Amino acid sequence: CSFSFSLLKENFRGLNNRETDDPSDTLQPATEFQLRIGHHITATELLSAMRIRSFAMAQWRNVLAEKVDVILTPTLPMTALVRPNGSDKIGFSDTSLGFQMMRYIWPGNLIGLPGIAVPVGVDSKGLPLSVQVLCLHWHEADCLAVGREIEKMFVDERAKPPPEFFVDLLE
C-alpha cells in the first residue's frame, strides 16, 4: 500500500513531465486515471499506509519465522494473458483483472518479502505457468535455492524459446 502510493506519486510526476506531441504516445484512459490518483495522495494517507505495512510485516514475520521456511504459491491464479493488440503503444489496464491477478503476489509486494517466480511449464495455448517462492526478509538465498530445485524438477516441461533468443544456463 505505502509502496504503491509511492509508485503512484512518482509515476504521476513522470506523467506530467512527458514532452510529446505524438498521438501514438498516449495512455489508455484507465491507465492514465490510475496514475493520476497519485496526485491526490496526502502525506497523512501515506503515513497511515506505512503503519499498516509495518503491522503486516510483523504478522508475516511471526508466521514465517515460527512455522515455515518458504511459502510456495502459484504466481498468478490464472494462466498468462495474450497481450491485446495496440498495447505496446498505449498500454493495457484492466483494474478488475489486475486485482484478480495479484491475489498471490500482493502480500510479498506489500511488505517487501523476497520472492522469485519460477517457470514450471505452459498451458494448452503455450502460455507460461510459474510458481512463486516467498521467504523472510534477508533470506533471499532460501528463495533462490528452492527456486533452483523447482526449476530442475520442471526443466524438461518448460517451453524453450528459439536458440537465437535463449541460452539455457542449466545445460
C-alpha positions in Angstrom: 0.0 0.0 0.0 2.6 2.6 1.0 4.9 1.2 -1.7 2.0 1.5 -4.2 1.3 5.1 -3.0 5.0 6.0 -3.6 4.9 4.5 -7.1 1.7 6.3 -8.0 3.2 9.6 -6.8 6.4 9.1 -8.8 4.6 7.9 -11.9 2.2 10.9 -11.7 5.2 13.2 -11.8 6.6 11.4 -14.8 3.2 11.6 -16.5 3.1 15.4 -16.1 6.7 15.8 -17.3 6.2 14.0 -20.6 7.1 16.2 -23.5 5.5 14.8 -26.6 3.0 15.7 -29.3 3.0 12.2 -30.8 -0.7 11.0 -30.6 0.6 7.4 -30.5 2.3 8.2 -27.2 -1.0 8.3 -25.3 -2.1 6.1 -22.5 -5.3 4.2 -22.2 -7.8 6.2 -20.2 -7.8 3.6 -17.4 -4.0 3.6 -17.2 -3.9 7.4 -17.1 -6.6 7.5 -14.4 -4.7 5.1 -12.2 -1.5 7.2 -12.5 -3.3 10.4 -11.8 -4.6 9.0 -8.5 -1.0 9.7 -7.3 -1.7 13.4 -7.4 -4.3 13.1 -4.6 -2.4 11.0 -2.1 -1.7 13.1 1.0 1.2 12.8 3.5 -1.3 11.6 6.1 -2.6 8.8 3.9 1.0 7.8 3.0 1.9 7.6 6.7 -1.2 5.6 7.5 -0.3 3.2 4.8 3.2 2.9 6.1 1.8 2.0 9.6 -0.4 -0.7 8.1 2.6 -2.1 6.2 4.6 -2.2 9.4 1.8 -4.2 11.1 1.5 -6.6 8.2 5.3 -7.1 8.2 5.3 -8.1 11.8 2.4 -10.5 11.3 4.0 -12.3 8.3 7.4 -12.4 10.1 5.8 -14.2 13.0 4.1 -16.7 10.8 7.2 -17.3 8.6 9.7 -17.5 11.5 7.7 -19.9 13.6 6.0 -22.2 11.1 7.7 -22.3 7.6 10.9 -21.6 5.8 9.3 -20.6 2.5 5.8 -20.0 1.1 5.0 -21.6 -2.3 2.0 -20.4 -4.3 1.0 -20.1 -8.0 2.5 -16.8 -9.3 -0.9 -16.0 -10.8 -4.3 -17.5 -10.2 -4.8 -17.9 -14.0 -2.6 -18.5 -17.0 -0.8 -15.7 -18.7 -2.9 -13.5 -20.9 -2.3 -12.8 -24.6 -1.3 -9.1 -24.9 -4.1 -7.1 -26.6 -3.3 -5.5 -30.0 -2.0 -2.0 -29.6 -1.0 -2.4 -26.0 2.7 -2.0 -26.9 1.9 1.7 -27.8 -0.7 2.8 -25.3 -0.5 0.2 -22.5 -3.2 -2.0 -21.2 -5.2 -1.6 -18.0 -8.0 -3.7 -16.5 -8.3 -2.9 -12.8 -10.6 -5.8 -12.0 -8.4 -8.3 -13.8 -5.3 -6.7 -12.2 -6.7 -7.3 -8.7 -7.6 -10.9 -9.6 -4.1 -11.5 -10.9 -2.4 -10.0 -7.8 -4.1 -12.5 -5.4 -0.9 -14.3 -4.6 1.6 -11.5 -5.4 0.3 -8.6 -3.2 1.4 -9.9 0.2 5.0 -10.1 -0.9 4.7 -6.7 -2.6 3.0 -5.1 0.4 5.7 -6.0 2.9 8.7 -6.4 0.5 9.2 -10.2 1.0 12.0 -11.6 -1.1 10.4 -13.8 -3.8 11.0 -15.4 -7.1 8.7 -16.7 -9.8 9.9 -20.0 -11.3 8.7 -21.3 -14.7 7.1 -24.7 -14.5 5.6 -25.3 -17.9 3.0 -24.0 -20.3 -0.8 -24.1 -20.6 -2.7 -25.6 -23.6 -2.1 -22.4 -25.5 1.6 -22.5 -24.9 1.5 -19.6 -22.5 3.8 -19.8 -19.4 2.9 -21.1 -16.0 5.0 -20.4 -12.9 5.1 -20.8 -9.1 6.2 -18.1 -6.6 8.6 -18.7 -3.8 8.4 -16.2 -0.9 10.6 -16.1 2.2 11.6 -13.9 5.2 13.5 -10.7 4.8 17.2 -11.3 4.4 16.7 -14.9 3.4 17.0 -14.4 -0.4 19.3 -17.4 -0.6 16.5 -19.6 0.6 14.2 -18.4 -2.2 16.9 -18.9 -4.8 17.8 -22.4 -3.5 14.2 -23.5 -3.5 13.6 -21.9 -6.9 16.6 -23.7 -8.4 15.3 -27.0 -7.2 11.9 -26.4 -8.6 13.4 -25.3 -11.9 15.4 -28.5 -12.1 12.3 -30.6 -11.5 10.4 -28.9 -14.4 13.2 -28.1 -16.8 12.0 -30.6 -19.4 8.4 -29.2 -19.3 9.4 -25.6 -19.9 8.8 -24.2 -23.4 12.1 -23.2 -24.8 12.3 -20.1 -27.0 14.2 -20.3 -30.3 18.0 -20.7 -29.7 18.8 -17.2 -31.1 16.9 -15.7 -28.1 17.8 -18.2 -25.3 20.8 -19.8 -23.6 19.9 -22.5 -21.1 22.2 -21.9 -18.1 21.3 -25.3 -16.6 22.7 -27.3 -19.5 
